[in-house]
Amino acid sequence: MKKAIIYYNSRKGTTKYFGEEIGDYLKAKGIETKVCSVLDAKPEQVNGVDYVFMGCWTHGLFIVLQHPPKPWIEFAKDLPDLKGKKIALFTTYKLAIGPLFKKMQNKLNGKIDPVSLTLKSKTDKLNDLNKQLIDKFLLD
Ligand SMILES: Cc1cc2nc3c(=O)[nH]c(=O)nc-3n(C[C@H](O)[C@H](O)[C@H](O)COP(=O)(O)O)c2cc1C
């Protein structure tokens, strides 16, 4: 059985519920999945995991200067090596995410293989397009 972990950083709950929606979708596909706040992340949780999803809300000036929030940056700093695992990033936002995914990748530099999937959503729901992207990510 494949295993996944989904880490989220959320202020008001949107990103948490979006992460849980991703988790429910993976579980329905038979993947053993844990959903966890970045505040509760522990290095041993990634042992034996095939897929790592890491998400945060979009923090910026709504049209420019988007970046990951501080707790997510701290989480990225403390993460163990994730090479050999498939990596997905996700965010929720209101207007524009700008360079957010690029900044998230920079914080993970040296610890991960290239990111295989990015998902963004203005709601806490997983839409059909995002489901298709996840299907492709799991197959590739
Ligand atoms: C201080 C602050 C800055 C934000 N900056 C942006 C932004 O630059 N672009 C954007 O689209 N949304 C921005 N948002 C909106 C949030 O990213 C969005 O509402 C998100 O879904 C919140 O997730 P959460 O409910 O998990 O906290 C900002 C919100 C706050 C409070």
PDBQT file of the ligand as one rigid body, heavy atoms in Angstrom, charges set to zero:
ROOT
HETATM    1  C1  LIG A 201      -2.278  39.149   5.763  1.00  0.00    +0.000 C 
HETATM    2  C2  LIG A 201      -2.901  38.415   4.585  1.00  0.00    +0.000 A 
HETATM    3  C3  LIG A 201      -2.292  38.478   3.353  1.00  0.00    +0.000 A 
HETATM    4  C4  LIG A 201      -2.859  37.833   2.240  1.00  0.00    +0.000 A 
HETATM    5  N1  LIG A 201      -2.259  37.951   1.023  1.00  0.00    +0.000 NA
HETATM    6  C5  LIG A 201      -2.809  37.368  -0.072  1.00  0.00    +0.000 A 
HETATM    7  C6  LIG A 201      -2.208  37.505  -1.367  1.00  0.00    +0.000 A 
HETATM    8  O1  LIG A 201      -1.173  38.128  -1.556  1.00  0.00    +0.000 OA
HETATM    9  N2  LIG A 201      -2.845  36.916  -2.428  1.00  0.00    +0.000 N 
HETATM   10  C7  LIG A 201      -4.021  36.235  -2.286  1.00  0.00    +0.000 A 
HETATM   11  O2  LIG A 201      -4.558  35.770  -3.284  1.00  0.00    +0.000 OA
HETATM   12  N3  LIG A 201      -4.592  36.056  -1.071  1.00  0.00    +0.000 NA
HETATM   13  C8  LIG A 201      -4.020  36.608   0.045  1.00  0.00    +0.000 A 
HETATM   14  N4  LIG A 201      -4.612  36.437   1.271  1.00  0.00    +0.000 N 
HETATM   15  C9  LIG A 201      -5.829  35.602   1.387  1.00  0.00    +0.000 C 
HETATM   16  C10 LIG A 201      -5.530  34.211   1.933  1.00  0.00    +0.000 C 
HETATM   17  O3  LIG A 201      -4.400  33.625   1.327  1.00  0.00    +0.000 OA
HETATM   18  C11 LIG A 201      -6.726  33.283   1.692  1.00  0.00    +0.000 C 
HETATM   19  O4  LIG A 201      -7.885  33.826   2.271  1.00  0.00    +0.000 OA
HETATM   20  C12 LIG A 201      -6.486  31.871   2.205  1.00  0.00    +0.000 C 
HETATM   21  O5  LIG A 201      -7.440  30.991   1.663  1.00  0.00    +0.000 OA
HETATM   22  C13 LIG A 201      -6.526  31.798   3.726  1.00  0.00    +0.000 C 
HETATM   23  O6  LIG A 201      -6.276  30.479   4.126  1.00  0.00    +0.000 OA
HETATM   24  P1  LIG A 201      -6.627  29.958   5.586  1.00  0.00    +0.000 P 
HETATM   25  O7  LIG A 201      -8.148  30.016   5.756  1.00  0.00    +0.000 OA
HETATM   26  O8  LIG A 201      -6.127  28.549   5.591  1.00  0.00    +0.000 OA
HETATM   27  O9  LIG A 201      -5.930  30.835   6.582  1.00  0.00    +0.000 OA
HETATM   28  C14 LIG A 201      -4.068  37.089   2.391  1.00  0.00    +0.000 A 
HETATM   29  C15 LIG A 201      -4.668  37.017   3.661  1.00  0.00    +0.000 A 
HETATM   30  C16 LIG A 201      -4.103  37.663   4.744  1.00  0.00    +0.000 A 
HETATM   31  C17 LIG A 201      -4.775  37.571   6.097  1.00  0.00    +0.000 C 
ENDROOT
TORSDOF 0
